[in-house]
Amino acid sequence: MGSGTPRAYISGPLQAAADLKAARLFYERLAATCRECDVLPYVPHQETDPELAAGLPPAEVFHRDVTALEASDLVIADIGPASSGVGAEIGLACCKGTPVIAVWRSGVKPSRFVHGLLASHDTSIFIEFVDDDDCCRQLHAVLRRRKVTHSVS
């Protein structure tokens, strides 16, 4: 993937995850789906994981992740479990006008505020899924249909 390759920021709860190992695997599957669609993913836990990079100061975590977020052409956000980090990332993306693909597992109620924020932006897409395979299938279809392009800031 070259420098003109579109970039996606994968946003999802880490510290708020009920099962951090399962959350990491889910975000890595979303990243793999991005790569299948020629979209270059940034997966925060691979850089700033709360356990694997526990020694990173909060300011450095913020700097690394916001730099990647600002360089992204879209955000894929797991809005199921409540997470202040995900909410902040979505807010920053919406302020910049970056499209957001919000995903959540059926039976989980996303924050009404976050859902409302995303619904107020015409670039948001919502994916409710039954399992990880279903989420990846739907995400693949959305990424192929949207033909995401890289914007140079």
Buried (B, 14 or more C-beta within 10 A) or exposed (E): EEEEBBBBBBBBBBEBBEEBEEBBEBBBBBBEBBEEBBBBBBBBBBBBBBEEBEEBEEEEBBEBBBEBBEBBBBBBBBBBBBBEBBBBBBEBBBEEEBBBBBBBBEEEEBBEEBBEBBEEBEBBBBBBBEEBEBBBBBBBEBBEEBEBEBEEE
